[in-house]
Amino acid sequence: MAQQRKLGLPTDQRRAMLRGLVTSFLKYGKIETTETRAKETRRIAEKMITLAKRGDLHARRQVLAFVQEELVVKNLFDKIAPQYTERNGGYTRIIKKGPRRGDGAEVVILELV
């Protein structure tokens, strides 16, 4: 199993933050966050898109267990996943913006390809 980044948070808080990031990412198609958070969000979001490409009821329930909004899941299965039927992975792109002013953390834009 792949090693997961801890992001300086306890497990429950980390999981809640990632659920929120993935939900927002799939809702808007683009989010701005730090590089490490974006890399973790990308891992999970790509798994969700792969599940949505399967399109069966079990896959939908697996995605619903993680993504917080039913409307986002419907959009994922009906609009986003069909765009990537010919593509095997690599549904996201990370664009670096530079350091954040307050703490110097590397800020990136995570978007759908």
C-alpha positions as CSV (number, residue, x, y, z in Angstrom):
1,M,0.0,0.0,0.0
2,A,1.2,3.5,-0.9
3,Q,2.5,5.7,1.9
4,Q,0.1,8.5,2.8
5,R,1.3,12.0,3.8
6,K,0.3,13.0,7.3
7,L,0.1,16.7,6.6
8,G,0.6,17.5,10.3
9,L,-2.9,16.5,11.3
10,P,-4.5,13.7,13.3
11,T,-6.2,11.0,11.1
12,D,-9.8,12.2,11.5
13,Q,-9.0,15.8,10.8
14,R,-6.8,14.9,7.8
15,R,-9.5,12.6,6.4
16,A,-12.1,15.4,6.8
17,M,-9.9,18.0,5.1
18,L,-9.2,15.7,2.2
19,R,-12.9,14.8,1.8
20,G,-13.6,18.6,1.6
21,L,-10.8,19.2,-0.8
22,V,-11.8,16.4,-3.1
23,T,-15.5,17.4,-3.0
24,S,-14.6,21.0,-3.9
25,F,-12.2,19.9,-6.6
26,L,-14.8,17.7,-8.3
27,K,-17.4,20.4,-7.8
28,Y,-15.4,23.3,-9.4
29,G,-12.9,21.4,-11.5
30,K,-10.1,23.5,-10.1
31,I,-8.8,24.4,-6.6
32,E,-5.9,26.4,-5.2
33,T,-4.0,24.9,-2.3
34,T,-0.5,24.0,-1.1
35,E,1.6,21.5,-3.1
36,T,1.5,18.7,-0.6
37,R,-2.3,18.9,-0.1
38,A,-2.7,19.1,-3.8
39,K,-0.7,15.9,-4.3
40,E,-2.8,14.0,-1.7
41,T,-6.0,15.4,-3.2
42,R,-4.9,14.3,-6.7
43,R,-4.4,10.7,-5.5
44,I,-7.9,10.4,-4.2
45,A,-9.6,12.4,-6.9
46,E,-8.1,10.2,-9.6
47,K,-9.4,7.1,-7.8
48,M,-12.9,8.7,-7.7
49,I,-12.8,9.4,-11.4
50,T,-11.6,5.9,-12.1
51,L,-14.5,4.5,-10.0
52,A,-17.0,6.8,-11.8
53,K,-15.7,5.5,-15.2
54,R,-16.9,2.0,-14.1
55,G,-20.3,3.5,-13.7
56,D,-22.0,0.7,-11.7
57,L,-24.0,1.0,-8.5
58,H,-21.2,-0.3,-6.3
59,A,-18.8,2.3,-7.6
60,R,-21.3,5.0,-7.1
61,R,-21.8,4.0,-3.4
62,Q,-18.0,3.8,-2.9
63,V,-17.7,7.4,-4.2
64,L,-20.7,8.5,-2.1
65,A,-19.0,7.2,1.0
66,F,-16.1,9.7,0.4
67,V,-17.5,12.7,-1.5
68,Q,-19.8,14.8,0.7
69,E,-22.3,16.1,-1.8
70,E,-24.7,13.9,-3.8
71,L,-24.9,16.5,-6.6
72,V,-21.2,16.4,-7.1
73,V,-21.3,12.6,-7.4
74,K,-24.1,12.8,-10.0
75,N,-22.0,15.4,-11.9
76,L,-19.0,13.1,-11.6
77,F,-20.8,10.1,-13.0
78,D,-22.8,11.9,-15.7
79,K,-20.4,14.6,-17.0
80,I,-16.8,14.2,-15.8
81,A,-16.2,10.5,-16.1
82,P,-17.5,10.2,-19.7
83,Q,-14.8,12.7,-20.8
84,Y,-12.1,10.4,-19.7
85,T,-13.2,7.1,-21.2
86,E,-10.2,7.0,-23.6
87,R,-7.7,8.1,-20.9
88,N,-6.0,5.7,-18.5
89,G,-5.2,7.9,-15.5
90,G,-3.6,11.3,-15.4
91,Y,-6.9,13.2,-15.2
92,T,-5.4,16.1,-13.2
93,R,-2.7,18.7,-13.6
94,I,-0.7,20.7,-11.0
95,I,0.4,24.2,-11.9
96,K,2.8,26.0,-9.5
97,K,2.0,29.6,-8.5
98,G,4.9,30.3,-6.2
99,P,5.3,30.8,-2.4
100,R,2.4,32.0,-0.2
101,R,3.1,35.4,1.3
102,G,2.3,34.5,4.9
103,D,4.4,31.4,5.5
104,G,6.2,30.8,2.2
105,A,4.3,27.5,1.5
106,E,4.4,26.5,-2.2
107,V,0.9,27.3,-3.6
108,V,-0.4,25.4,-6.6
109,I,-3.5,25.2,-8.8
110,L,-4.9,21.6,-9.1
111,E,-7.2,21.3,-12.2
112,L,-8.8,18.7,-14.4
113,V,-7.0,18.1,-17.7
